[in-house]
Amino acid sequence: MKIAVISLTENGRKLSEKISACKIENLIFTRYAFEKYSDKNAVSFSSLRTLVSEIFGTCDALIFISSCGIAVRMIAPCMKSKRTDPAVLVIDEQGKFIVSLLSGHIGGANALTYKIAKVINSVPVVTTATDILGKFSPDSFAKANGLHICEFDTAKEIAARIVNGEKIGFYSEYKYINKPDKFFDKSCDKIGTCISSDINKNPFEKTLHLVPKNIIIGVGCRKNIDKNIFSEFILKKLDEFKIPIFRVLEIHSIDLKKEEKAIASFAEKFKIPLKFYTNEELMKIGGEFSTSDFVMKTTGTDNVCERSALADGGRLLVSKQAENGMTFAAAEIDITIDFERDIL
């Protein structure tokens, strides 16, 4: 999680140092300090408005060490949707309070607020109703478990029902643990949550579909393939095998393709993490694969796409697909849904 810590004063700069020194797993801090109060380890800026407009869409979270008013005015022109906006937090320059300001659930602002407050000994301020009441939040639950929300209006309605003390239905095709039964009723058929890879499954009159993001695609391509041709090929194969792009968790390939611009461009466009493996690592993966002497001679492994798709285990969902020097395979990894899983 890439986090921008923005300070405007000398006290704010000192606090930003303390925050960036926090050893919290998977959090990467970058400090931005107003030029008059900057230091060698911070990125200096002269215009806060320009800075925010430049980094708003590139960070997972922004932490303002300022007043809430300043933060609100700066982010207002950049805000688009709760589905895509980054988490935004505000901390006073004395570090007494830390406020979850934007994207509390899906963006992870609420969870981040609690984590940082604990480390710097601040008072966390969270105002979302489900969190205040200690109740189930569909969007936080989905974010924490890597589930794609298909119907945001239904998610909102379910959250409102739970806040009002009503129960909802629950259905899952995947293993789950720690389910809070006080929020769910098996006999409820009016409205409920369905965890399935099938977005057409409707166990309730009104169904909130939560689709697991648990598909790994393995890819290969000839050197310097055109990025548009490669993108069209991958999207065509995903569509052909009825795999929505939002289900793709990671893209895997051999380390020889680390500098391949077409693969990097596709991953960047759809914000999908890339992983690369050596030929030795790929050859250690067990299973039956579509082998190629040519691929073995040029890469040191007999199959790149199938082996890399299975690098994290799971089962092969789509075997090798080849076209004009490009290859594609897909695997589905096992998941366990945990209602108590932290969002970060």
SULGI-V948311 format. One record per backbone hydrogen bond with DSSP energy under -0.5 kcal/mol. CO is the residue of the C=O (numbers start at 1). NH is the residue of the N-H. E is the energy in kcal/mol with one decimal. If there is no record, write none. Layout:
# SULGI-V948311
co = <CO:CO>
nh = <NH:NH>
e = <E:E>
This chain:
# SULGI-V948311
co = <1:1:2:2:3:3:4:4:5:5:6:7:9:10:11:12:13:14:15:16:17:19:22:23:24:26:27:28:30:31:32:33:34:35:39:42:43:45:46:47:48:49:50:51:52:55:55:60:61:62:62:63:64:64:65:67:68:69:70:71:72:73:75:75:76:81:81:87:88:88:89:90:91:92:96:97:98:99:99:102:103:104:104:105:108:109:110:111:112:113:114:115:116:117:117:122:123:124:125:128:129:130:131:136:137:138:139:140:141:142:143:146:148:148:150:151:152:153:154:155:156:157:158:159:160:161:162:168:169:171:175:177:179:180:181:183:185:189:190:191:192:193:194:194:195:197:198:206:207:208:208:209:209:210:210:211:212:214:214:215:215:215:216:217:218:220:222:226:227:228:229:230:231:232:233:234:235:236:237:238:239:242:244:245:247:247:249:250:251:252:253:254:255:257:259:260:261:262:263:264:265:266:267:267:268:273:275:277:278:279:280:281:282:287:289:292:293:294:295:295:295:296:302:304:305:306:308:310:315:315:318:321:323:325:326:327:328:329:330:330:331:331:332:335:337:337:338>
nh = <3:28:60:61:5:30:6:63:7:32:65:34:13:14:15:16:17:18:19:20:21:22:24:25:27:28:29:3:5:43:7:45:37:38:42:44:33:35:48:51:52:53:54:55:56:58:59:87:4:64:89:6:66:91:8:71:72:73:74:75:76:77:78:79:79:84:85:62:101:102:64:99:66:95:123:92:125:90:101:88:109:110:111:108:112:113:114:115:116:117:118:119:120:121:122:124:98:126:100:132:133:135:134:138:141:142:143:144:145:147:146:213:150:211:152:155:156:157:158:159:160:161:162:163:164:166:165:185:193:195:337:339:181:183:184:168:188:205:206:169:208:171:196:210:173:199:201:192:209:194:210:150:211:196:212:148:214:216:333:217:249:250:331:252:329:327:225:230:231:232:233:234:235:236:237:238:239:240:241:243:242:244:247:248:215:249:273:217:275:219:277:257:258:260:261:264:265:266:267:268:269:270:271:272:271:251:253:255:282:283:284:284:285:289:291:296:297:298:299:300:301:300:292:308:309:310:311:313:317:332:330:328:326:222:323:220:321:218:317:318:216:333:315:175:177:339:341>
e = <-0.6:-2.9:-2.1:-1.6:-0.5:-2.6:-0.6:-3.4:-0.5:-3.2:-2.8:-1.7:-2.2:-2.1:-2.1:-2.4:-1.7:-1.6:-2.5:-2.6:-1.0:-1.9:-1.3:-0.5:-1.8:-0.5:-0.5:-3.2:-2.7:-2.9:-2.8:-1.6:-2.5:-0.9:-1.7:-0.6:-2.1:-2.8:-0.5:-2.3:-2.7:-2.1:-1.6:-2.1:-2.1:-1.4:-1.3:-2.4:-2.6:-0.6:-2.7:-3.2:-1.0:-3.0:-0.7:-1.7:-2.9:-2.2:-1.9:-2.3:-1.9:-0.5:-1.5:-1.3:-0.6:-1.0:-3.0:-2.6:-2.4:-1.8:-2.8:-3.4:-0.8:-2.4:-2.8:-1.4:-2.9:-2.0:-0.9:-1.9:-2.4:-2.0:-0.6:-0.6:-2.4:-2.4:-2.0:-2.2:-2.6:-2.3:-1.7:-1.4:-2.7:-0.8:-2.1:-0.6:-2.3:-0.6:-2.5:-2.2:-2.3:-3.3:-0.6:-0.5:-2.6:-2.4:-2.2:-2.6:-1.5:-3.0:-1.1:-2.7:-0.6:-2.2:-0.5:-1.9:-2.2:-2.0:-2.6:-2.3:-2.1:-2.3:-2.3:-2.3:-1.7:-2.9:-1.6:-2.6:-2.2:-2.8:-3.1:-2.0:-1.2:-2.1:-1.0:-1.9:-1.8:-2.7:-1.7:-2.5:-2.8:-2.4:-0.8:-2.9:-2.5:-0.8:-1.4:-1.8:-0.8:-3.1:-0.6:-2.2:-0.6:-1.3:-0.5:-3.3:-1.2:-0.5:-2.4:-0.5:-3.0:-1.0:-2.7:-3.0:-1.8:-2.6:-1.2:-2.4:-2.3:-2.4:-1.9:-2.3:-2.6:-2.1:-2.1:-2.4:-2.3:-2.5:-1.9:-3.3:-1.4:-0.6:-2.2:-1.5:-2.3:-0.6:-0.6:-2.1:-2.4:-2.5:-2.0:-2.3:-1.6:-1.4:-0.7:-2.0:-2.8:-1.9:-2.3:-2.5:-2.5:-1.9:-0.5:-2.4:-0.6:-2.4:-1.7:-2.7:-2.2:-2.1:-0.9:-0.5:-1.3:-0.5:-1.0:-2.2:-2.3:-2.2:-2.6:-0.7:-0.7:-1.5:-1.2:-2.4:-1.9:-1.3:-1.3:-2.1:-0.5:-2.4:-1.9:-1.8:-1.3:-1.5:-2.5:-1.6:-2.3:-2.4:-2.6:-2.5:-2.9:-0.5:-2.1:-0.5:-2.7:-0.5:-1.5>
